[in-house]
Amino acid sequence: MKKILRTLLLSLTLLTVVIVAGCNGNVVATVNGEKITSQELDKQAEEAKASYEKQGMDFSGENASLLETLRKSILEQMINNKLMLQEAKKIGSLTAEQVQEEMGTFKQQFSSEDEYKNFMDQVKMSEEDIAYILNMQDELVKDLPPVTDDEVRKYYEENKDQMGQPEQLTVRHVLFFVDEGDKGYPVKHTDTEAKQLAQDVIDQLQQGKDFSQLASEKSEDSGTKAEGGLYAFSKGEAVPEFEAAAFALKDGEYTKSPVKTDYGYHVIIREKLTPAQTPSFEEVKSKLAEEMNEEAKQTKFSQFMQEAKNKADITNKLADQAEDKTKQ
């Protein structure tokens, strides 16, 4: 149940960066009479901007026109959060002990204290506010009936093709990069050099050398080299030339000429093809039921909030200004 709030608030939380014009206390929005000032908006916007600048984002040039759009999105988030809290407080007051109890349960879904703090920084709400919203969620869905076995089975039958492991081909490969200084690969070879290195590996295989050992010694693919070039993939996951060459082989067979891709030249040996596997209904029944119950709760909560928003008296000056501009 507590997953709903985390999902919903993060969906409302904006991955935004904003430069804000003006820093006075003018009202930029109201929610059922409660004001949101430009100072409150400025504070959140500046914090977001500073955070993303640290990650290397640039807001000049072509990105300048995006900033005002993102500012409007931050204000929309603030409006939604204020409305949510208003509705939550209509349920009733919480004692300090009840707030701690709600938050104690809520914190358990986070893997660490740092992850929890990061979440709190994103949603810009106090623990008390979140506790009120959690309590509202519990009240809204407490009488929601759990999904039946028939509903779970129906969902399984309609979606089981998406639940399993697709057909997977396991190969080993040796790669020599083609990079004449323009691609940034860790090793530089001309096309001719890389192709010859790959051909040398094929020649050694024909002399009886072990493929896994050659891959460990010679391959320039750091991601598979330590495992003797071992690589498993499904259709669509590898570059087309590699995939076509690998699937054309028989088990135990290797390519008799180097295979060219955007990376360079490969030598590939096919190990085995694992057929697609679909879990049985009994294997996934409990997990599906849990997911469907959570989805039903989230849907009910989202519908409730949408209805509350439809009835609310909301003014949003930034949205109004944008609408006026479109009419000009």
N, C-alpha and C positions, 0 to 999 in steps of 0.2 A: 504494500500500500504506500509506503513512504517513497517508493520509486517515482510515484506520479509527480510529486512536487519537484523533485530534482530534475526530471525530464522537462516538465512544463516551464519551470523558471529558466532553465538553460536554453530552452527554445525561445524564450522572451529576451534573454540576455543577449546583447548585441556584440558581435565581434567588430567593434567600431572604433574609429579614430576621428575626432572632430576638432576643428578650430572654431571657437564660438565668438560671435560678435556681440559685444555689450556685456557688462557685468553688473548691471543694476538689479534692483529687486522687482522689476516688472513681472506681472503674472503672465506666464506663457500658456497655462492650461488650468482648467478646474475640473474636478471630478465630484459631482454631487455637492458642489459648494466648497470643497477643499481645494486649496490653491497649490500650484506648482510654480515656483518662481524661476526667473532666468538665472538667479544665483545658484539654485539647486541643480538646474540643468547644466550650467557652466562647470560646476564642480565635477559632476560625473563625466562630462565630455572631456575635460582637461586630463582627468585621471586615465581615461581610455586612450587619449592621444599620446600621453607620456609613455604608457605601457607599450604601445605598438611602435613608437619611435625607437624604443630600446631594442626591438626586434628587427630594426632596419627599414621600417616602412617610411616612404617618402610621400609627402602630401602636397608637393609643389607641381607645377606644370599641368599635365593632363589630369592629374588626380584632384585638382582644386575644385572642380565642379561637383565632385562626389561628396565633398565634406558636408555641405548643407543638407544633402539627402540623408546622410548618416546621422546628422544632428536631429532631424525629424524622427528617425527611427528610435533614437535614445529616448526622446520625449514620449513616444508611443509606449515604450517599455515602462516608463515611469507611471504613465496613466494606468496601464494594465495592472501594475503592482499595487497602486493605491486603491484601485477598485477591488482587487482581490482581498486586500486587507480590510476594507470597509465591509465587504460581505462576510468575511470571517468573524469580525467582531459583533455582527448581528446574532451570531450563534450564542454568545455569552462570554463572560469574562473568565480568564484563566488565572489561577494563583501562580506564585513563583514556583511552587513545587510542581504544578502541572506543566509549566513551561519546561522545566528541567527534565521531566519525565518524557515529554514529547521529543525534546532534542536529543536525549540520551539514546532513544531508539533510532532516531534519524541518523545520528552520527555513525551508527554501526554499519551503514552501507558504504562508508568510505574506507579505503584501504589504509589511509594514514591521516595524521593530523594535518599535514601539509596539504593533502588533497581537499580536506574539509575547509581549511582556511582559504584555499584558492576558490572554492565554490562560493564561499561567503563574500569574497572580494568581488566576484563576478555579479552576483545577484543584487548587491547593494541593499540588503535588508538585514535587520537585526535578528537575533535568535528569537526574541519574543514575537516579532512579526511572523517569522516562519512557523513558530509553534501554533499561533492562531490559525494559520492557513492549513497546517497539518490536521489540526482538530476539526476544521471545517470539512476537509476531505473525508475524514473518518465518519463524520455525521452524514455526509451526502451519500456515501456508498455502503453504509452499514446494513441496509436492507436489500442490497443488490444480490440476487441469487447467483450462486456459482454456475459455471457452464456445466452442462450435462455430458455424460459419456457419449451420447449420440451426436452432440454438437462438436465434440472434440474429434470423433471419428470422421464426421463429415468434412471437417477442415483438413484432417490428415489425408483423406482420399483425394481431395481437390488440390492439395499442395505437395504431395509426397515426392513428386519429381524434383522439387527444389530443396528437399531435406537431406538427400543423400550425398555421397561422394561421387563425383563424375568419374568417368573412365580416366585412368592416369597411366602415363607411360614413364617408366624409369629407365634412364640412360646414364652413361658416363661420357664426359667430353673433355677435350683439350682445346683451349682457345689461345690464339696468338693475335694480339691487337694490331689493327692497321691504324696508325696515327703518325702523320708526318709533321706533328707539332700544332695541329689545328683542332684537336678534339679533347685534349686534356686527359687522355687515358694514362694509366700509371707506367706503361711501357710504350716506347716509340719504335715502330717498324714501318717501312714502306710496304706497299701492297705486295711487291715481289718477295721481299724478305719474309713477311708473315706467311705467305703461301708456301714458300720453300720449307720453313720450319714445320708447318703442318704436314707437308709431304714427307719430311724426314721421320715424323712420328709414325706415319702409315708404313713407311719402309721398315721401321723397327718392329711394328706389329706383325708384319709379314714374316719377320725373322723369328717370331715366337715370343716377343717381349710382352710382359703383362700390362694391360691397358691401365689399370688402376695405379700401378707404380709410375708409369709414364706421365699420367695426369698429375700425380703428386709432385713429380720432379720438374715438369716442364710447363704445365698450364699457367697462363697468366690471369685466369679467373680466380681471384682470391676467395670468392663466395663458395666455390666448390672444390678448390684445389686440395684442401685439407682432407676431404672425404674421397679422394681419388677421382674427382670430377663427377661425383654422383649428383644427379639432378632428376627430380620427378616433377611432371607437369601435366596439365590437362590441355585439351585443344583450346587455342586462343590465348594461352598464357606465355608462349614463347614466340620469338620473332618468326615470321612465316617461313623463311628459308630453312631455319633450324628445325621447325616443327615438321615440315614436309619431308626433309631428309630422314629424320628420326622415325617417323611413322612408316616410311617406305622400307625400312630395314626389317629383318626377321630377328627373333631373339638370338643373341650371341653374335650377330653380324655387325661389322663396323663399316663406315663409309670408305670407299676405295679411292676417293679423291677429296681434297679439302672442300669444306662447305663454306661459302662466303655469305656473311651477314653484315649488317651495319657496324658490328663490333670488330670484325676481322675474319680470320679463318678458323674453322672448327674441324676437329675429328671426333666422330660420334660413334659409340657402340651402344646398341640396344640391349637392355637387360630383361625387362619383362613389361607386359601390359596388364594392369590391374583393372578388371571390369568394374563398371559403375555399380555402386552399392547403395541400396535404399534401406534405412532402418525400419524395423517392424513397428506396428502401431504400439505394441506393448513397451517397446524401448523408448518411445518418445511421448507416450501418453501423459505422464505426470508433468513433464516440462511444457508441453503444449497447453495443458489445462492451466498451468500457472500463468503462462504468457497471455492466454485468452482472457483470463480473469483480470489481469492487470490492465489489459487493453480496454476491457469493458468499463473498468473503474475510471480510467483516464478519459474515455469518451464521455461518460456521464459528467465528470467534473468539467470538461471543456465545454460541453453543451450548457451546463449551468452558468459558467462564466460568460458565454456568449449571450445568453438570455439576459444576464445581469447588465451586460454592456449595452444591449439593445434598449433597455429600460432606463439606463443611467442618463443623467444630465451632464454631458461632457462638452467642454469647449477646448479647442486645440488651435491656438493662434498660428502656429507654424503651418499646420495643414490648411487652415483657412487662407493664409497668405499664398501658399502654393496653388490653391484652387483659383484664387483671384488672378494670378499670373497667367494661368492657362486660358482664362476667359478674355484676356486682353489681346 
